[in-house]
Amino acid sequence: MCLSTAFRDSNPDEVLMEYVSSINIDGENITLTDLMGEQKTFKGSLKFADLTGAVIRIDC
């Protein structure tokens, strides 16, 4: 299983969520769900996703 870490695109040192198992995009809302089922929603856009490298960048 590949789990990713989501970072803020404008600040690559800022972790938005670790152990992301799924991403749901609904218009401007991006909902990340981690391995334990915790969800966080951000208003913005997905800028980059490297699932084999376990990196997600979101502009929010």
C-alpha positions as CSV (number, residue, x, y, z in Angstrom):
1,M,0.0,0.0,0.0
2,C,1.3,3.4,-0.9
3,L,0.6,6.3,1.4
4,S,1.5,9.9,0.7
5,T,2.2,13.1,2.5
6,A,0.4,16.2,1.4
7,F,2.3,19.6,1.4
8,R,1.2,23.2,0.7
9,D,2.5,24.0,-2.7
10,S,3.5,27.6,-1.8
11,N,5.4,26.3,1.3
12,P,6.9,22.8,0.7
13,D,7.9,22.5,4.4
14,E,4.3,22.8,5.5
15,V,2.7,19.3,5.9
16,L,-1.0,19.3,5.4
17,M,-1.5,15.6,6.2
18,E,0.5,12.5,6.5
19,Y,-0.4,8.9,5.5
20,V,-2.9,10.1,2.9
21,S,-4.7,7.0,1.5
22,S,-7.3,8.8,-0.7
23,I,-8.0,12.2,-2.4
24,N,-11.4,13.3,-3.3
25,I,-11.8,16.5,-5.5
26,D,-15.2,18.2,-5.7
27,G,-14.8,21.5,-7.5
28,E,-12.5,23.7,-5.4
29,N,-12.7,21.4,-2.4
30,I,-10.0,18.7,-1.9
31,T,-10.7,16.2,0.8
32,L,-7.8,14.1,2.0
33,T,-8.3,10.9,4.0
34,D,-5.6,9.3,6.0
35,L,-5.0,5.6,6.9
36,M,-7.0,6.0,10.1
37,G,-10.0,7.5,8.3
38,E,-9.4,11.1,9.5
39,Q,-10.4,13.6,6.8
40,K,-9.3,17.2,6.1
41,T,-10.8,19.4,3.5
42,F,-9.0,22.3,1.8
43,K,-10.2,24.9,-0.7
44,G,-7.8,25.0,-3.6
45,S,-6.4,22.9,-6.4
46,L,-4.2,19.9,-6.8
47,K,-0.9,21.0,-8.2
48,F,1.2,17.8,-8.2
49,A,0.8,14.1,-7.2
50,D,3.7,11.6,-7.3
51,L,2.1,8.5,-5.8
52,T,5.1,6.3,-6.2
53,G,7.2,9.0,-4.5
54,A,4.5,9.6,-1.9
55,V,4.2,13.3,-2.4
56,I,1.1,15.4,-3.0
57,R,1.2,19.2,-3.4
58,I,-1.9,21.4,-3.0
59,D,-2.4,25.1,-3.7
60,C,-4.6,26.2,-0.9
